[in-house]
Amino acid sequence: RDLEQAIFAESGGPLVAFLENVMGCRDVSAGPWLDDAAEDAGASRQQLQRSQYQLPLPDDVPEVAARLLGLGKLVSSSTFTRISRNAGHIILQQSSRTEGLLYSERMRVMNVHMLEADASGGVAWRTWTRILWTKALPWTHTFIGKIIDGRVKAETKANAPKLMMVLGEAATAVNASTSR
């Protein structure tokens, strides 16, 4: 319950804090959370939010290459986040895209985080990542897809624990403020 209160905070909550403080994003703008109420009474409650931000280019992109491609140090990006809650677990599903990078118009990055209470009183967490190609790459460039897939999965593996840490800190802060 504390995690839910933290996520839906008016200040943008821990998801905005993660983008700004961990990913180094600038100009983060998070829209309001919208209810995605299902007609079926047994369905999980879902809420949706769109965030827009400027994402820094990776450190390993040479400045000369970025200039040749007409890129600045930041790229426009957006994420649609869907949160559903049902039967003791929370599913955080994020679909992200960037603009202006090679083949970025053809792909979305889908991250799914599942959190559920475990027997010890803590939270069990699992993450899945997938690249969704909306248009196939030319067959001569399929190797680029494999490079992108490996890189995105490695970045998610490195950053997902940081997201969980930010979520945990936000939930702890809510718990501390409500127990006073």
KOLTORDREN-782056 format. One record per residue (C-alpha): z, y negated, x negated. Coordinates in nm, 2 decimals, decimal comma, always signed. Each point is the difference from the previous one (the first is absolute). Layout:
BEGIN
{{Z Y X}}
...
//
This chain:
BEGIN
{{+0,00 +0,00 +0,00}}
{{+0,08 -0,24 -0,29}}
{{-0,34 +0,07 -0,15}}
{{-0,18 -0,09 +0,33}}
{{+0,19 -0,33 +0,02}}
{{-0,09 -0,08 -0,35}}
{{-0,37 +0,08 +0,04}}
{{-0,03 -0,21 +0,31}}
{{+0,18 -0,31 -0,14}}
{{-0,16 -0,33 +0,08}}
{{-0,03 -0,09 -0,37}}
{{-0,26 +0,28 -0,04}}
{{+0,26 +0,25 -0,12}}
{{-0,02 +0,24 -0,28}}
{{-0,37 +0,07 +0,03}}
{{-0,08 -0,37 -0,09}}
{{+0,27 +0,01 -0,27}}
{{-0,17 +0,31 -0,15}}
{{-0,34 -0,17 +0,00}}
{{+0,14 -0,32 -0,16}}
{{+0,26 +0,14 -0,24}}
{{-0,14 +0,34 -0,10}}
{{-0,38 -0,04 +0,04}}
{{-0,01 -0,36 -0,11}}
{{-0,20 -0,11 +0,31}}
{{-0,03 -0,37 +0,08}}
{{-0,06 -0,18 +0,33}}
{{+0,15 +0,29 +0,21}}
{{-0,03 -0,06 +0,37}}
{{+0,14 +0,26 +0,23}}
{{-0,09 -0,02 +0,37}}
{{+0,24 +0,09 +0,28}}
{{+0,09 +0,35 +0,08}}
{{-0,19 +0,11 +0,32}}
{{+0,11 +0,29 +0,22}}
{{-0,25 +0,28 +0,04}}
{{+0,17 +0,15 +0,30}}
{{-0,13 +0,34 +0,10}}
{{-0,04 +0,10 +0,36}}
{{+0,17 +0,33 -0,05}}
{{+0,38 -0,03 +0,02}}
{{+0,04 +0,28 -0,26}}
{{-0,22 -0,18 -0,26}}
{{+0,15 -0,18 -0,30}}
{{+0,05 -0,37 +0,01}}
{{-0,25 -0,18 -0,23}}
{{-0,03 -0,35 -0,13}}
{{-0,29 -0,15 -0,20}}
{{-0,02 -0,29 -0,24}}
{{-0,28 -0,16 -0,21}}
{{+0,08 -0,15 -0,34}}
{{-0,24 -0,20 -0,21}}
{{+0,05 -0,09 -0,37}}
{{-0,15 -0,06 -0,34}}
{{+0,03 +0,30 -0,22}}
{{-0,01 -0,04 -0,38}}
{{-0,27 +0,19 -0,18}}
{{+0,13 +0,29 -0,20}}
{{+0,11 -0,09 -0,36}}
{{-0,26 +0,23 -0,15}}
{{-0,30 -0,19 +0,15}}
{{-0,13 -0,21 -0,29}}
{{-0,02 -0,38 +0,08}}
{{-0,36 +0,00 -0,12}}
{{-0,09 +0,28 +0,25}}
{{+0,17 -0,18 +0,28}}
{{-0,19 -0,32 -0,08}}
{{-0,33 +0,18 -0,01}}
{{+0,07 +0,15 +0,34}}
{{+0,10 -0,34 +0,14}}
{{+0,36 +0,11 +0,05}}
{{+0,30 -0,22 -0,04}}
{{+0,34 +0,13 -0,10}}
{{+0,08 +0,08 +0,36}}
{{-0,19 +0,19 +0,27}}
{{+0,03 -0,05 +0,38}}
{{+0,17 +0,30 +0,16}}
{{+0,14 +0,11 +0,33}}
{{+0,22 +0,28 +0,13}}
{{+0,05 +0,13 +0,35}}
{{+0,34 +0,16 +0,04}}
{{+0,09 +0,23 +0,28}}
{{+0,36 +0,12 +0,04}}
{{+0,09 +0,28 +0,24}}
{{+0,34 +0,14 +0,07}}
{{+0,07 +0,33 +0,16}}
{{+0,26 +0,28 -0,02}}
{{+0,20 -0,13 -0,30}}
{{-0,29 -0,11 -0,22}}
{{-0,19 -0,31 -0,08}}
{{-0,37 +0,01 -0,09}}
{{-0,14 -0,30 -0,19}}
{{-0,38 +0,01 -0,01}}
{{-0,19 -0,26 -0,19}}
{{-0,37 -0,06 -0,02}}
{{-0,10 -0,24 -0,27}}
{{-0,33 -0,16 -0,12}}
{{-0,11 -0,25 -0,25}}
{{-0,30 -0,23 -0,01}}
{{-0,24 -0,07 -0,28}}
{{+0,06 +0,30 -0,23}}
{{-0,28 +0,25 -0,06}}
{{-0,04 +0,22 +0,31}}
{{+0,32 -0,14 +0,16}}
{{-0,20 -0,06 +0,32}}
{{-0,04 +0,38 +0,03}}
{{+0,35 +0,11 -0,03}}
{{+0,36 -0,02 +0,13}}
{{+0,32 +0,12 -0,16}}
{{+0,22 +0,19 +0,24}}
{{+0,37 +0,05 -0,10}}
{{+0,23 +0,19 +0,23}}
{{+0,38 +0,00 -0,07}}
{{+0,22 +0,23 +0,21}}
{{+0,38 -0,07 -0,01}}
{{+0,25 +0,22 +0,18}}
{{+0,38 +0,04 -0,01}}
{{+0,11 +0,30 -0,21}}
{{+0,31 +0,22 +0,03}}
{{+0,18 -0,18 -0,28}}
{{-0,01 -0,34 +0,19}}
{{-0,28 -0,13 -0,22}}
{{-0,37 -0,04 +0,07}}
{{-0,27 +0,25 -0,09}}
{{-0,33 -0,17 -0,08}}
{{-0,36 +0,12 -0,05}}
{{-0,32 -0,19 -0,07}}
{{-0,36 +0,09 +0,04}}
{{-0,30 -0,21 -0,13}}
{{-0,37 +0,03 +0,09}}
{{-0,31 -0,20 -0,06}}
{{-0,20 -0,04 +0,32}}
{{-0,37 -0,06 -0,07}}
{{-0,17 -0,18 +0,29}}
{{-0,34 +0,04 -0,17}}
{{-0,09 +0,25 -0,27}}
{{-0,06 -0,12 -0,35}}
{{-0,35 +0,05 -0,14}}
{{-0,02 +0,35 -0,14}}
{{-0,05 -0,15 -0,35}}
{{+0,34 -0,17 +0,03}}
{{+0,21 +0,28 +0,14}}
{{+0,19 +0,02 -0,32}}
{{+0,13 -0,36 +0,07}}
{{+0,16 +0,14 +0,32}}
{{+0,19 +0,26 -0,20}}
{{+0,12 -0,27 -0,25}}
{{+0,11 -0,22 +0,29}}
{{+0,18 +0,29 +0,18}}
{{+0,19 +0,09 -0,32}}
{{+0,10 -0,35 -0,07}}
{{+0,12 -0,08 +0,35}}
{{+0,20 +0,32 +0,01}}
{{+0,16 -0,07 -0,34}}
{{+0,08 -0,36 +0,11}}
{{+0,16 +0,13 +0,32}}
{{+0,20 +0,26 -0,19}}
{{+0,13 -0,28 -0,22}}
{{+0,07 -0,26 +0,27}}
{{+0,12 +0,21 +0,30}}
{{+0,35 +0,05 -0,15}}
{{+0,01 -0,38 -0,05}}
{{-0,08 -0,05 +0,37}}
{{+0,27 +0,25 +0,10}}
{{+0,25 -0,19 -0,22}}
{{-0,09 -0,33 +0,17}}
{{+0,03 +0,16 +0,34}}
{{+0,34 +0,15 -0,10}}
{{+0,13 -0,33 -0,13}}
{{-0,11 -0,17 +0,32}}
{{+0,17 +0,26 +0,22}}
{{+0,32 -0,03 -0,20}}
{{+0,00 -0,38 +0,03}}
{{-0,04 +0,04 +0,38}}
{{+0,28 +0,25 +0,01}}
{{+0,23 -0,23 -0,20}}
{{-0,07 -0,30 +0,22}}
{{+0,06 +0,19 +0,33}}
{{+0,32 +0,17 -0,12}}
{{+0,17 -0,33 -0,06}}
//
